[in-house]
Amino acid sequence: MTRVLVLLLPLLAACASSRFEASVTRFHLGAAPAGTTVAVRALAPAEEQSLAFRALADAVSRELARAGFRPAPAESADILAFVGVGSEVSERARPSPVSIGIGGATGGNVSVGGAMRIPVGKGGVTQIVSSEMQLVLRRRADNEVLWEGRARASGAGRGGEPPAALLARALLDGYPGQSGQTVRWVAK
């Protein structure tokens, strides 16, 4: 039993470290639309024909359907959902994992001590990928903004850009949400 537990610990640690968290902020004027028809469009019209946008639009459409919307062509939809994503990569220096410590002290009536840490070897660089999804719901008839929100997530490591499906789920979970409040969302 102990061997099994020892073998499972690294696997459990890997699962725990890969959890997805996002910071979500939403705004609306109280009566956010629901149960109406919606079409997903790109915030940047030039991106609308790309394969990447189609995957993004599909993810957002699924989450809008969970929130009670029905898909429709843009020409006849009651609501136009404008969506965009962006990401940026930053680097953070990582100190050397090995160091040598030197310490000393003197005694007597007065004590004095000191220590010095000297890094050995090179540290590294950790890449931090931050991704943000924006979604704006506009009434097609008069172009009035009825609801808008942002979901932002950051992760370190191996090209870990959060998937659009998780950002869309974070953004629309509990739709319409508390207006003006930023909440932390954790994938279940």
DRENVEX-607021 format. One record per residue (C-alpha): residue number from 1; residue in three letters; z, y, x. Coordinates in Angstrom, 1 decimal, m for minus. Layout:
! residues N
+-----+---------+--------+--------+--------+
! num ! residuo !     zz !     yy !     xx !
+-----+---------+--------+--------+--------+
! NUM !     ala !      Z !      Y !      X !
...
+-----+---------+--------+--------+--------+
! end
This chain:
! residues 188
+-----+---------+--------+--------+--------+
! num ! residuo !     zz !     yy !     xx !
+-----+---------+--------+--------+--------+
!   1 !     met !    0.0 !    0.0 !    0.0 !
!   2 !     thr !    0.9 !    2.4 !    2.8 !
!   3 !     arg !   m2.5 !    1.7 !    4.5 !
!   4 !     val !   m4.4 !    2.6 !    1.3 !
!   5 !     leu !   m2.4 !    5.8 !    0.9 !
!   6 !     val !   m3.1 !    6.8 !    4.5 !
!   7 !     leu !   m6.8 !    6.1 !    4.0 !
!   8 !     leu !   m6.9 !    8.1 !    0.7 !
!   9 !     leu !   m5.1 !   11.2 !    2.0 !
!  10 !     pro !   m8.2 !   12.7 !    3.8 !
!  11 !     leu !  m10.3 !   12.1 !    0.8 !
!  12 !     leu !   m7.9 !   13.8 !   m1.5 !
!  13 !     ala !   m7.6 !   16.7 !    0.9 !
!  14 !     ala !  m11.4 !   17.1 !    0.9 !
!  15 !     cys !  m11.5 !   17.1 !   m2.9 !
!  16 !     ala !   m8.7 !   19.7 !   m3.1 !
!  17 !     ser !  m10.4 !   22.0 !   m0.7 !
!  18 !     ser !  m13.7 !   22.0 !   m2.5 !
!  19 !     arg !  m12.5 !   23.4 !   m5.8 !
!  20 !     phe !  m14.4 !   26.3 !   m7.2 !
!  21 !     glu !  m12.7 !   29.6 !   m8.1 !
!  22 !     ala !  m14.2 !   32.8 !   m9.3 !
!  23 !     ser !  m13.1 !   36.3 !  m10.1 !
!  24 !     val !  m14.4 !   37.2 !  m13.6 !
!  25 !     thr !  m14.5 !   40.7 !  m15.2 !
!  26 !     arg !  m15.9 !   41.4 !  m18.7 !
!  27 !     phe !  m16.5 !   44.5 !  m20.8 !
!  28 !     his !  m17.2 !   44.9 !  m24.5 !
!  29 !     leu !  m16.5 !   47.3 !  m27.3 !
!  30 !     gly !  m14.6 !   44.8 !  m29.5 !
!  31 !     ala !  m17.3 !   43.2 !  m31.6 !
!  32 !     ala !  m19.2 !   41.2 !  m29.0 !
!  33 !     pro !  m22.2 !   39.4 !  m30.5 !
!  34 !     ala !  m22.0 !   35.6 !  m31.1 !
!  35 !     gly !  m24.0 !   33.2 !  m33.2 !
!  36 !     thr !  m27.2 !   35.2 !  m32.9 !
!  37 !     thr !  m30.4 !   34.4 !  m31.1 !
!  38 !     val !  m30.7 !   35.2 !  m27.4 !
!  39 !     ala !  m33.4 !   35.2 !  m24.7 !
!  40 !     val !  m32.5 !   35.2 !  m21.0 !
!  41 !     arg !  m34.4 !   37.8 !  m18.8 !
!  42 !     ala !  m34.0 !   38.8 !  m15.2 !
!  43 !     leu !  m32.2 !   42.0 !  m14.2 !
!  44 !     ala !  m35.0 !   42.5 !  m11.7 !
!  45 !     pro !  m38.3 !   41.9 !  m13.6 !
!  46 !     ala !  m40.2 !   40.9 !  m10.4 !
!  47 !     glu !  m38.0 !   37.8 !  m10.1 !
!  48 !     glu !  m38.7 !   36.6 !  m13.6 !
!  49 !     gln !  m41.6 !   34.2 !  m12.7 !
!  50 !     ser !  m39.8 !   32.6 !   m9.8 !
!  51 !     leu !  m38.6 !   29.0 !   m9.8 !
!  52 !     ala !  m35.2 !   30.1 !   m8.7 !
!  53 !     phe !  m34.9 !   32.4 !  m11.7 !
!  54 !     arg !  m35.9 !   29.6 !  m14.1 !
!  55 !     ala !  m33.0 !   27.5 !  m12.7 !
!  56 !     leu !  m30.7 !   30.4 !  m13.1 !
!  57 !     ala !  m31.9 !   31.2 !  m16.6 !
!  58 !     asp !  m31.4 !   27.5 !  m17.6 !
!  59 !     ala !  m27.8 !   27.6 !  m16.4 !
!  60 !     val !  m27.1 !   30.8 !  m18.3 !
!  61 !     ser !  m28.8 !   29.6 !  m21.4 !
!  62 !     arg !  m26.7 !   26.4 !  m21.5 !
!  63 !     glu !  m23.5 !   28.5 !  m21.2 !
!  64 !     leu !  m24.7 !   31.0 !  m23.9 !
!  65 !     ala !  m25.3 !   28.0 !  m26.2 !
!  66 !     arg !  m21.8 !   26.8 !  m25.6 !
!  67 !     ala !  m20.6 !   30.3 !  m26.6 !
!  68 !     gly !  m22.5 !   30.0 !  m29.9 !
!  69 !     phe !  m25.8 !   31.7 !  m29.2 !
!  70 !     arg !  m29.2 !   30.1 !  m30.2 !
!  71 !     pro !  m32.2 !   30.3 !  m27.8 !
!  72 !     ala !  m35.2 !   32.3 !  m28.9 !
!  73 !     pro !  m38.3 !   33.9 !  m27.4 !
!  74 !     ala !  m37.7 !   37.4 !  m26.0 !
!  75 !     glu !  m40.1 !   38.9 !  m28.6 !
!  76 !     ser !  m37.9 !   37.7 !  m31.5 !
!  77 !     ala !  m34.4 !   37.3 !  m30.1 !
!  78 !     asp !  m31.6 !   39.5 !  m31.5 !
!  79 !     ile !  m30.0 !   39.8 !  m28.1 !
!  80 !     leu !  m31.6 !   40.0 !  m24.6 !
!  81 !     ala !  m29.4 !   38.6 !  m21.8 !
!  82 !     phe !  m30.3 !   40.2 !  m18.5 !
!  83 !     val !  m29.0 !   38.2 !  m15.6 !
!  84 !     gly !  m29.0 !   38.6 !  m11.8 !
!  85 !     val !  m27.4 !   37.0 !   m8.8 !
!  86 !     gly !  m26.8 !   38.2 !   m5.3 !
!  87 !     ser !  m25.1 !   36.8 !   m2.3 !
!  88 !     glu !  m24.1 !   38.0 !    1.2 !
!  89 !     val !  m23.0 !   36.2 !    4.2 !
!  90 !     ser !  m20.3 !   37.5 !    6.5 !
!  91 !     glu !  m18.7 !   36.0 !    9.6 !
!  92 !     arg !  m15.0 !   35.8 !   10.6 !
!  93 !     ala !  m13.9 !   35.1 !   14.1 !
!  94 !     arg !  m11.8 !   32.0 !   14.4 !
!  95 !     pro !   m9.3 !   31.8 !   17.3 !
!  96 !     ser !   m9.3 !   29.0 !   19.8 !
!  97 !     pro !   m7.4 !   26.0 !   18.5 !
!  98 !     val !   m5.6 !   25.5 !   21.8 !
!  99 !     ser !   m3.3 !   27.9 !   23.6 !
! 100 !     ile !   m0.7 !   27.9 !   26.3 !
! 101 !     gly !    2.6 !   29.6 !   25.7 !
! 102 !     ile !    4.8 !   31.0 !   28.4 !
! 103 !     gly !    8.3 !   32.1 !   27.7 !
! 104 !     gly !   11.4 !   33.3 !   29.4 !
! 105 !     ala !   14.9 !   34.7 !   28.8 !
! 106 !     thr !   17.8 !   36.0 !   30.8 !
! 107 !     gly !   21.4 !   35.6 !   29.8 !
! 108 !     gly !   24.7 !   37.3 !   30.4 !
! 109 !     asn !   26.1 !   40.0 !   28.1 !
! 110 !     val !   22.6 !   41.2 !   27.3 !
! 111 !     ser !   19.8 !   38.8 !   26.3 !
! 112 !     val !   16.2 !   39.6 !   27.0 !
! 113 !     gly !   13.3 !   37.3 !   26.0 !
! 114 !     gly !    9.6 !   37.3 !   26.0 !
! 115 !     ala !    6.6 !   35.1 !   25.3 !
! 116 !     met !    2.9 !   35.2 !   25.8 !
! 117 !     arg !    0.2 !   33.1 !   24.2 !
! 118 !     ile !   m3.0 !   32.6 !   26.2 !
! 119 !     pro !   m6.0 !   31.0 !   24.3 !
! 120 !     val !   m7.8 !   28.2 !   26.1 !
! 121 !     gly !  m11.5 !   27.6 !   25.3 !
! 122 !     lys !  m13.7 !   29.3 !   22.8 !
! 123 !     gly !  m12.8 !   30.0 !   19.2 !
! 124 !     gly !  m15.5 !   29.8 !   16.6 !
! 125 !     val !  m17.1 !   31.7 !   13.8 !
! 126 !     thr !  m16.6 !   30.9 !   10.1 !
! 127 !     gln !  m19.3 !   32.0 !    7.7 !
! 128 !     ile !  m18.1 !   33.3 !    4.4 !
! 129 !     val !  m20.7 !   33.3 !    1.5 !
! 130 !     ser !  m19.9 !   35.6 !   m1.4 !
! 131 !     ser !  m22.0 !   35.3 !   m4.5 !
! 132 !     glu !  m22.0 !   37.4 !   m7.7 !
! 133 !     met !  m23.6 !   36.9 !  m11.0 !
! 134 !     gln !  m24.1 !   39.8 !  m13.5 !
! 135 !     leu !  m24.9 !   39.3 !  m17.1 !
! 136 !     val !  m25.6 !   42.1 !  m19.6 !
! 137 !     leu !  m26.2 !   41.5 !  m23.3 !
! 138 !     arg !  m28.3 !   44.1 !  m25.0 !
! 139 !     arg !  m29.3 !   44.4 !  m28.6 !
! 140 !     arg !  m33.1 !   44.1 !  m28.6 !
! 141 !     ala !  m33.6 !   46.5 !  m31.5 !
! 142 !     asp !  m32.0 !   49.6 !  m29.8 !
! 143 !     asn !  m31.3 !   48.4 !  m26.2 !
! 144 !     glu !  m27.6 !   49.1 !  m26.7 !
! 145 !     val !  m25.3 !   47.2 !  m24.3 !
! 146 !     leu !  m22.9 !   45.1 !  m26.3 !
! 147 !     trp !  m21.3 !   43.0 !  m23.6 !
! 148 !     glu !  m21.4 !   42.8 !  m19.8 !
! 149 !     gly !  m19.6 !   40.8 !  m17.2 !
! 150 !     arg !  m19.5 !   39.8 !  m13.5 !
! 151 !     ala !  m18.3 !   36.6 !  m11.8 !
! 152 !     arg !  m17.7 !   36.6 !   m8.0 !
! 153 !     ala !  m16.9 !   33.7 !   m5.8 !
! 154 !     ser !  m16.5 !   33.3 !   m2.0 !
! 155 !     gly !  m16.4 !   30.2 !    0.1 !
! 156 !     ala !  m16.3 !   29.3 !    3.7 !
! 157 !     gly !  m18.4 !   26.8 !    5.6 !
! 158 !     arg !  m21.6 !   24.8 !    5.4 !
! 159 !     gly !  m23.9 !   27.1 !    3.4 !
! 160 !     gly !  m21.4 !   26.9 !    0.5 !
! 161 !     glu !  m23.2 !   29.3 !   m1.9 !
! 162 !     pro !  m21.6 !   28.6 !   m5.2 !
! 163 !     pro !  m24.0 !   27.0 !   m7.7 !
! 164 !     ala !  m25.4 !   29.3 !  m10.5 !
! 165 !     ala !  m24.2 !   26.8 !  m13.1 !
! 166 !     leu !  m20.6 !   27.3 !  m12.1 !
! 167 !     leu !  m20.9 !   31.1 !  m11.9 !
! 168 !     ala !  m22.4 !   31.1 !  m15.4 !
! 169 !     arg !  m19.7 !   28.8 !  m16.7 !
! 170 !     ala !  m17.0 !   31.1 !  m15.2 !
! 171 !     leu !  m18.6 !   34.1 !  m16.7 !
! 172 !     leu !  m18.9 !   32.8 !  m20.2 !
! 173 !     asp !  m15.9 !   30.5 !  m20.5 !
! 174 !     gly !  m13.7 !   31.9 !  m23.3 !
! 175 !     tyr !  m16.5 !   34.4 !  m24.4 !
! 176 !     pro !  m16.2 !   37.3 !  m25.1 !
! 177 !     gly !  m13.0 !   37.4 !  m23.0 !
! 178 !     gln !  m10.5 !   40.3 !  m22.6 !
! 179 !     ser !  m12.4 !   43.5 !  m22.0 !
! 180 !     gly !  m11.7 !   45.3 !  m18.8 !
! 181 !     gln !   m9.5 !   42.6 !  m17.3 !
! 182 !     thr !  m10.2 !   40.6 !  m14.2 !
! 183 !     val !   m9.2 !   37.0 !  m14.3 !
! 184 !     arg !   m9.2 !   34.1 !  m11.9 !
! 185 !     trp !  m11.3 !   31.2 !  m13.2 !
! 186 !     val !  m10.9 !   27.7 !  m11.7 !
! 187 !     ala !  m13.4 !   24.9 !  m12.4 !
! 188 !     lys !  m12.0 !   22.1 !  m14.4 !
+-----+---------+--------+--------+--------+
! end
